[in-house]
């Protein structure tokens, strides 16, 4: 009985640690604070009007509006 309880507790802790690790990174168009926040193939870039965003590294481009700089209308 005690062995089963220990196993259940350890399994719960392991599952909790895995869940806390989170996803591999934020997706294209998501806000970020550093390149480490972004999924593979994306970098954290300052985009005018959107702040820091995970977008493809140049020369690659994105169709996501948050990866496009807003024009100043002029």
Buried (B, 14 or more C-beta within 10 A) or exposed (E): EEEEEEEEEEEEEEEEEEEEEEEEBBEBBBBBEEEEBBEEEBBBBEBEEBEBBBBBEEEEEBEBEBBBEEEEEE
